[in-house]
Amino acid sequence: MYIMRKLLGKIDWVLMFRLMMSGAMVIVGIQTKDMVAGGFGALFALFSLVSAKYKVGCGYQSGCGVTPRYRSIQKTEEVEFTEIK
């Protein structure tokens, strides 16, 4: 039981889910002779492998790999003006 837990803990589940989705798209593309679906599935598989290697994208980091910029929100500049009557 311990070996099974250790083995399941090493599996990258995000990568497995992405590869299953892309594999299904490639299979559908081959069965229907649709180059768009097959090509999109192949590119999605390539993207999945690259994102798993570098741990980027949704599923690996919170916020989908984008760090929010709070500085731009917190900056307030005083605007000088003269009142015209």
N, CA, C and O atoms as CSV, one atom per row, in Angstrom:
chain,resi,resn,atom,element,x,y,z
A,1,MET,N,N,0.824,-1.189,0.000
A,1,MET,CA,C,0.000,0.000,0.000
A,1,MET,C,C,0.873,1.260,0.000
A,1,MET,O,O,0.553,2.243,-0.669
A,2,TYR,N,N,1.963,1.223,0.746
A,2,TYR,CA,C,2.866,2.366,0.818
A,2,TYR,C,C,3.509,2.646,-0.537
A,2,TYR,O,O,3.675,3.799,-0.935
A,3,ILE,N,N,3.867,1.569,-1.237
A,3,ILE,CA,C,4.502,1.722,-2.553
A,3,ILE,C,C,3.520,2.338,-3.545
A,3,ILE,O,O,3.904,3.167,-4.370
A,4,MET,N,N,2.257,1.936,-3.464
A,4,MET,CA,C,1.246,2.471,-4.363
A,4,MET,C,C,1.022,3.963,-4.100
A,4,MET,O,O,0.898,4.740,-5.047
A,5,ARG,N,N,0.971,4.366,-2.854
A,5,ARG,CA,C,0.823,5.790,-2.510
A,5,ARG,C,C,2.008,6.593,-3.007
A,5,ARG,O,O,1.844,7.689,-3.543
A,6,LYS,N,N,3.186,6.057,-2.832
A,6,LYS,CA,C,4.394,6.746,-3.275
A,6,LYS,C,C,4.397,6.883,-4.792
A,6,LYS,O,O,4.779,7.925,-5.324
A,7,LEU,N,N,3.972,5.833,-5.486
A,7,LEU,CA,C,3.915,5.867,-6.941
A,7,LEU,C,C,2.867,6.871,-7.420
A,7,LEU,O,O,3.130,7.641,-8.344
A,8,LEU,N,N,1.692,6.872,-6.807
A,8,LEU,CA,C,0.642,7.812,-7.190
A,8,LEU,C,C,1.015,9.252,-6.857
A,8,LEU,O,O,0.558,10.181,-7.524
A,9,GLY,N,N,1.839,9.444,-5.834
A,9,GLY,CA,C,2.281,10.789,-5.474
A,9,GLY,C,C,3.261,11.376,-6.470
A,9,GLY,O,O,3.398,12.596,-6.556
A,10,LYS,N,N,3.947,10.526,-7.226
A,10,LYS,CA,C,4.928,10.997,-8.199
A,10,LYS,C,C,4.308,11.355,-9.549
A,10,LYS,O,O,4.954,12.002,-10.373
A,11,ILE,N,N,3.069,10.942,-9.780
A,11,ILE,CA,C,2.437,11.184,-11.072
A,11,ILE,C,C,2.018,12.648,-11.171
A,11,ILE,O,O,1.429,13.202,-10.242
A,12,ASP,N,N,2.324,13.252,-12.285
A,12,ASP,CA,C,1.906,14.623,-12.557
A,12,ASP,C,C,0.495,14.561,-13.140
A,12,ASP,O,O,0.327,14.322,-14.336
A,13,TRP,N,N,-0.514,14.775,-12.301
A,13,TRP,CA,C,-1.900,14.599,-12.709
A,13,TRP,C,C,-2.344,15.652,-13.713
A,13,TRP,O,O,-3.180,15.371,-14.572
A,14,VAL,N,N,-1.798,16.855,-13.618
A,14,VAL,CA,C,-2.152,17.899,-14.592
A,14,VAL,C,C,-1.683,17.478,-15.978
A,14,VAL,O,O,-2.421,17.609,-16.955
A,15,LEU,N,N,-0.459,16.972,-16.062
A,15,LEU,CA,C,0.069,16.506,-17.341
A,15,LEU,C,C,-0.743,15.325,-17.869
A,15,LEU,O,O,-1.038,15.258,-19.063
A,16,MET,N,N,-1.101,14.403,-16.995
A,16,MET,CA,C,-1.870,13.237,-17.439
A,16,MET,C,C,-3.227,13.656,-18.002
A,16,MET,O,O,-3.653,13.141,-19.036
A,17,PHE,N,N,-3.903,14.578,-17.336
A,17,PHE,CA,C,-5.201,15.048,-17.816
A,17,PHE,C,C,-5.062,15.755,-19.160
A,17,PHE,O,O,-5.869,15.541,-20.065
A,18,ARG,N,N,-4.046,16.593,-19.286
A,18,ARG,CA,C,-3.838,17.304,-20.551
A,18,ARG,C,C,-3.501,16.344,-21.690
A,18,ARG,O,O,-3.989,16.512,-22.807
A,19,LEU,N,N,-2.675,15.344,-21.413
A,19,LEU,CA,C,-2.314,14.376,-22.458
A,19,LEU,C,C,-3.506,13.510,-22.852
A,19,LEU,O,O,-3.643,13.144,-24.019
A,20,MET,N,N,-4.372,13.179,-21.889
A,20,MET,CA,C,-5.569,12.421,-22.235
A,20,MET,C,C,-6.496,13.247,-23.121
A,20,MET,O,O,-7.058,12.726,-24.085
A,21,MET,N,N,-6.658,14.520,-22.804
A,21,MET,CA,C,-7.505,15.383,-23.635
A,21,MET,C,C,-6.924,15.534,-25.033
A,21,MET,O,O,-7.648,15.429,-26.024
A,22,SER,N,N,-5.621,15.781,-25.117
A,22,SER,CA,C,-5.011,15.961,-26.431
A,22,SER,C,C,-5.020,14.653,-27.222
A,22,SER,O,O,-5.206,14.672,-28.439
A,23,GLY,N,N,-4.825,13.529,-26.555
A,23,GLY,CA,C,-4.896,12.244,-27.232
A,23,GLY,C,C,-6.282,11.980,-27.802
A,23,GLY,O,O,-6.415,11.466,-28.913
A,24,ALA,N,N,-7.306,12.330,-27.043
A,24,ALA,CA,C,-8.672,12.160,-27.539
A,24,ALA,C,C,-8.919,13.050,-28.752
A,24,ALA,O,O,-9.591,12.642,-29.699
A,25,MET,N,N,-8.378,14.256,-28.723
A,25,MET,CA,C,-8.556,15.160,-29.865
A,25,MET,C,C,-7.830,14.636,-31.097
A,25,MET,O,O,-8.350,14.729,-32.209
A,26,VAL,N,N,-6.653,14.096,-30.914
A,26,VAL,CA,C,-5.902,13.536,-32.044
A,26,VAL,C,C,-6.636,12.333,-32.617
A,26,VAL,O,O,-6.725,12.182,-33.835
A,27,ILE,N,N,-7.164,11.476,-31.746
A,27,ILE,CA,C,-7.895,10.296,-32.221
A,27,ILE,C,C,-9.142,10.703,-32.999
A,27,ILE,O,O,-9.430,10.137,-34.054
A,28,VAL,N,N,-9.884,11.685,-32.479
A,28,VAL,CA,C,-11.073,12.161,-33.188
A,28,VAL,C,C,-10.673,12.779,-34.528
A,28,VAL,O,O,-11.350,12.584,-35.537
A,29,GLY,N,N,-9.568,13.525,-34.527
A,29,GLY,CA,C,-9.094,14.111,-35.776
A,29,GLY,C,C,-8.724,13.063,-36.809
A,29,GLY,O,O,-8.987,13.244,-37.997
A,30,ILE,N,N,-8.116,11.970,-36.371
A,30,ILE,CA,C,-7.746,10.894,-37.298
A,30,ILE,C,C,-8.983,10.161,-37.793
A,30,ILE,O,O,-9.095,9.857,-38.981
A,31,GLN,N,N,-9.915,9.876,-36.884
A,31,GLN,CA,C,-11.111,9.133,-37.270
A,31,GLN,C,C,-11.981,9.914,-38.250
A,31,GLN,O,O,-12.541,9.342,-39.185
A,32,THR,N,N,-12.091,11.223,-38.030
A,32,THR,CA,C,-12.956,12.033,-38.904
A,32,THR,C,C,-12.186,12.691,-40.038
A,32,THR,O,O,-12.760,13.435,-40.833
A,33,LYS,N,N,-10.900,12.423,-40.112
A,33,LYS,CA,C,-10.020,13.025,-41.127
A,33,LYS,C,C,-10.096,14.552,-41.094
A,33,LYS,O,O,-10.145,15.221,-42.125
A,34,ASP,N,N,-10.103,15.073,-39.862
A,34,ASP,CA,C,-10.179,16.516,-39.635
A,34,ASP,C,C,-8.808,17.001,-39.194
A,34,ASP,O,O,-8.347,16.680,-38.099
A,35,MET,N,N,-8.165,17.775,-40.053
A,35,MET,CA,C,-6.812,18.265,-39.757
A,35,MET,C,C,-6.816,19.288,-38.624
A,35,MET,O,O,-5.841,19.389,-37.879
A,36,VAL,N,N,-7.888,20.036,-38.491
A,36,VAL,CA,C,-7.935,21.076,-37.457
A,36,VAL,C,C,-7.961,20.446,-36.073
A,36,VAL,O,O,-7.180,20.831,-35.203
A,37,ALA,N,N,-8.849,19.481,-35.859
A,37,ALA,CA,C,-8.940,18.833,-34.548
A,37,ALA,C,C,-7.656,18.062,-34.226
A,37,ALA,O,O,-7.153,18.129,-33.104
A,38,GLY,N,N,-7.133,17.333,-35.207
A,38,GLY,CA,C,-5.897,16.585,-34.988
A,38,GLY,C,C,-4.705,17.490,-34.739
A,38,GLY,O,O,-3.883,17.221,-33.863
A,39,GLY,N,N,-4.614,18.558,-35.507
A,39,GLY,CA,C,-3.511,19.505,-35.319
A,39,GLY,C,C,-3.594,20.223,-33.993
A,39,GLY,O,O,-2.580,20.434,-33.326
A,40,PHE,N,N,-4.816,20.604,-33.604
A,40,PHE,CA,C,-4.981,21.257,-32.306
A,40,PHE,C,C,-4.629,20.308,-31.174
A,40,PHE,O,O,-4.009,20.719,-30.193
A,41,GLY,N,N,-5.015,19.048,-31.296
A,41,GLY,CA,C,-4.673,18.056,-30.282
A,41,GLY,C,C,-3.166,17.838,-30.195
A,41,GLY,O,O,-2.621,17.701,-29.100
A,42,ALA,N,N,-2.492,17.805,-31.339
A,42,ALA,CA,C,-1.042,17.625,-31.343
A,42,ALA,C,C,-0.335,18.839,-30.725
A,42,ALA,O,O,0.615,18.687,-29.957
A,43,LEU,N,N,-0.803,20.030,-31.063
A,43,LEU,CA,C,-0.201,21.232,-30.466
A,43,LEU,C,C,-0.490,21.312,-28.976
A,43,LEU,O,O,0.348,21.774,-28.202
A,44,PHE,N,N,-1.672,20.863,-28.574
A,44,PHE,CA,C,-2.007,20.853,-27.151
A,44,PHE,C,C,-1.120,19.867,-26.395
A,44,PHE,O,O,-0.730,20.131,-25.258
A,45,ALA,N,N,-0.797,18.727,-27.022
A,45,ALA,CA,C,0.113,17.759,-26.396
A,45,ALA,C,C,1.509,18.355,-26.256
A,45,ALA,O,O,2.161,18.177,-25.228
A,46,LEU,N,N,1.969,19.061,-27.288
A,46,LEU,CA,C,3.275,19.713,-27.215
A,46,LEU,C,C,3.294,20.770,-26.121
A,46,LEU,O,O,4.252,20.862,-25.353
A,47,PHE,N,N,2.225,21.574,-26.051
A,47,PHE,CA,C,2.116,22.588,-25.000
A,47,PHE,C,C,2.105,21.938,-23.625
A,47,PHE,O,O,2.701,22.465,-22.686
A,48,SER,N,N,1.433,20.800,-23.497
A,48,SER,CA,C,1.355,20.109,-22.213
A,48,SER,C,C,2.728,19.641,-21.749
A,48,SER,O,O,3.074,19.768,-20.574
A,49,LEU,N,N,3.499,19.104,-22.672
A,49,LEU,CA,C,4.835,18.622,-22.310
A,49,LEU,C,C,5.763,19.774,-21.918
A,49,LEU,O,O,6.527,19.664,-20.959
A,50,VAL,N,N,5.692,20.872,-22.662
A,50,VAL,CA,C,6.543,22.028,-22.348
A,50,VAL,C,C,6.134,22.645,-21.018
A,50,VAL,O,O,6.992,22.990,-20.205
A,51,SER,N,N,4.829,22.788,-20.787
A,51,SER,CA,C,4.382,23.388,-19.535
A,51,SER,C,C,4.672,22.486,-18.340
A,51,SER,O,O,4.895,22.982,-17.235
A,52,ALA,N,N,4.672,21.171,-18.542
A,52,ALA,CA,C,5.016,20.268,-17.449
A,52,ALA,C,C,6.503,20.334,-17.129
A,52,ALA,O,O,6.896,20.209,-15.969
A,53,LYS,N,N,7.328,20.531,-18.149
A,53,LYS,CA,C,8.770,20.612,-17.912
A,53,LYS,C,C,9.128,21.861,-17.126
A,53,LYS,O,O,9.933,21.802,-16.197
A,54,TYR,N,N,8.533,22.998,-17.493
A,54,TYR,CA,C,8.879,24.264,-16.853
A,54,TYR,C,C,7.895,24.687,-15.766
A,54,TYR,O,O,8.070,25.742,-15.156
A,55,LYS,N,N,6.861,23.880,-15.514
A,55,LYS,CA,C,5.855,24.126,-14.475
A,55,LYS,C,C,5.219,25.504,-14.621
A,55,LYS,O,O,5.189,26.289,-13.673
A,56,VAL,N,N,4.714,25.788,-15.811
A,56,VAL,CA,C,4.021,27.049,-16.061
A,56,VAL,C,C,2.601,26.741,-16.516
A,56,VAL,O,O,2.306,25.629,-16.953
A,57,GLY,N,N,1.736,27.722,-16.410
A,57,GLY,CA,C,0.367,27.566,-16.859
A,57,GLY,C,C,-0.565,27.190,-15.730
A,57,GLY,O,O,-0.139,26.993,-14.592
A,58,CYS,N,N,-1.833,27.095,-16.055
A,58,CYS,CA,C,-2.847,26.765,-15.053
A,58,CYS,C,C,-2.639,25.341,-14.559
A,58,CYS,O,O,-2.377,24.427,-15.340
A,59,GLY,N,N,-2.758,25.174,-13.261
A,59,GLY,CA,C,-2.592,23.859,-12.665
A,59,GLY,C,C,-1.285,23.718,-11.918
A,59,GLY,O,O,-1.183,22.890,-11.014
A,60,TYR,N,N,-0.296,24.492,-12.265
A,60,TYR,CA,C,0.988,24.394,-11.590
A,60,TYR,C,C,1.224,25.548,-10.621
A,60,TYR,O,O,1.901,25.372,-9.608
A,61,GLN,N,N,0.684,26.705,-10.911
A,61,GLN,CA,C,0.863,27.856,-10.029
A,61,GLN,C,C,-0.491,28.489,-9.800
A,61,GLN,O,O,-1.379,28.410,-10.649
A,62,SER,N,N,-0.644,29.115,-8.654
A,62,SER,CA,C,-1.915,29.795,-8.424
A,62,SER,C,C,-1.994,31.027,-9.320
A,62,SER,O,O,-0.983,31.674,-9.591
A,63,GLY,N,N,-3.164,31.336,-9.760
A,63,GLY,CA,C,-3.337,32.479,-10.648
A,63,GLY,C,C,-2.942,32.182,-12.072
A,63,GLY,O,O,-2.746,33.108,-12.859
A,64,CYS,N,N,-2.820,30.933,-12.425
A,64,CYS,CA,C,-2.459,30.506,-13.778
A,64,CYS,C,C,-1.121,31.071,-14.229
A,64,CYS,O,O,-0.946,31.382,-15.408
A,65,GLY,N,N,-0.193,31.205,-13.322
A,65,GLY,CA,C,1.146,31.643,-13.680
A,65,GLY,C,C,1.293,33.134,-13.886
A,65,GLY,O,O,2.349,33.589,-14.326
A,66,VAL,N,N,0.267,33.908,-13.583
A,66,VAL,CA,C,0.335,35.354,-13.764
A,66,VAL,C,C,0.339,35.996,-12.389
A,66,VAL,O,O,-0.574,35.781,-11.591
A,67,THR,N,N,1.358,36.775,-12.118
A,67,THR,CA,C,1.397,37.468,-10.841
A,67,THR,C,C,0.682,38.796,-10.975
A,67,THR,O,O,0.981,39.565,-11.889
A,68,PRO,N,N,-0.250,39.083,-10.092
A,68,PRO,CA,C,-0.980,40.347,-10.200
A,68,PRO,C,C,-0.092,41.528,-9.862
A,68,PRO,O,O,0.816,41.428,-9.037
A,69,ARG,N,N,-0.367,42.635,-10.504
A,69,ARG,CA,C,0.403,43.850,-10.255
A,69,ARG,C,C,-0.427,44.775,-9.390
A,69,ARG,O,O,-1.361,45.420,-9.866
A,70,TYR,N,N,-0.078,44.835,-8.121
A,70,TYR,CA,C,-0.823,45.676,-7.206
A,70,TYR,C,C,-0.283,47.099,-7.176
A,70,TYR,O,O,-0.977,48.022,-6.748
A,71,ARG,N,N,0.935,47.274,-7.622
A,71,ARG,CA,C,1.537,48.604,-7.573
A,71,ARG,C,C,0.769,49.606,-8.429
A,71,ARG,O,O,0.603,50.760,-8.034
A,72,SER,N,N,0.304,49.176,-9.586
A,72,SER,CA,C,-0.398,50.101,-10.467
A,72,SER,C,C,-1.729,50.537,-9.861
A,72,SER,O,O,-2.201,51.641,-10.129
A,73,ILE,N,N,-2.335,49.672,-9.043
A,73,ILE,CA,C,-3.595,50.026,-8.412
A,73,ILE,C,C,-3.359,50.975,-7.242
A,73,ILE,O,O,-4.165,51.876,-7.008
A,74,GLN,N,N,-2.276,50.786,-6.513
A,74,GLN,CA,C,-2.032,51.564,-5.317
A,74,GLN,C,C,-1.450,52.938,-5.613
A,74,GLN,O,O,-1.474,53.809,-4.743
A,75,LYS,N,N,-0.937,53.152,-6.796
A,75,LYS,CA,C,-0.352,54.449,-7.113
A,75,LYS,C,C,-1.453,55.479,-7.318
A,75,LYS,O,O,-2.376,55.281,-8.107
A,76,THR,N,N,-1.334,56.553,-6.607
A,76,THR,CA,C,-2.235,57.686,-6.830
A,76,THR,C,C,-1.365,58.921,-6.963
A,76,THR,O,O,-0.494,59.177,-6.131
A,77,GLU,N,N,-1.606,59.664,-7.990
A,77,GLU,CA,C,-0.832,60.870,-8.225
A,77,GLU,C,C,-1.721,62.080,-7.966
A,77,GLU,O,O,-2.879,62.118,-8.383
A,78,GLU,N,N,-1.168,63.054,-7.278
A,78,GLU,CA,C,-1.886,64.288,-7.028
A,78,GLU,C,C,-1.869,65.127,-8.294
A,78,GLU,O,O,-0.814,65.375,-8.877
A,79,VAL,N,N,-3.027,65.554,-8.703
A,79,VAL,CA,C,-3.143,66.366,-9.900
A,79,VAL,C,C,-3.397,67.801,-9.465
A,79,VAL,O,O,-4.331,68.083,-8.713
A,80,GLU,N,N,-2.554,68.699,-9.949
A,80,GLU,CA,C,-2.730,70.119,-9.632
A,80,GLU,C,C,-3.615,70.741,-10.703
A,80,GLU,O,O,-3.463,70.475,-11.895
A,81,PHE,N,N,-4.532,71.567,-10.250
A,81,PHE,CA,C,-5.411,72.226,-11.189
A,81,PHE,C,C,-5.759,73.613,-10.650
A,81,PHE,O,O,-5.653,73.885,-9.454
A,82,THR,N,N,-6.163,74.448,-11.539
A,82,THR,CA,C,-6.631,75.788,-11.162
A,82,THR,C,C,-8.095,75.895,-11.530
A,82,THR,O,O,-8.519,75.486,-12.611
A,83,GLU,N,N,-8.846,76.446,-10.617
A,83,GLU,CA,C,-10.278,76.566,-10.834
A,83,GLU,C,C,-10.580,77.826,-11.647
A,83,GLU,O,O,-10.120,78.916,-11.307
A,84,ILE,N,N,-11.338,77.673,-12.698
A,84,ILE,CA,C,-11.696,78.797,-13.553
A,84,ILE,C,C,-13.128,79.172,-13.238
A,84,ILE,O,O,-14.025,78.329,-13.237
A,85,LYS,N,N,-13.334,80.510,-12.958
A,85,LYS,CA,C,-14.686,80.967,-12.641
A,85,LYS,C,C,-15.273,81.727,-13.779
A,85,LYS,O,O,-16.410,82.191,-13.691
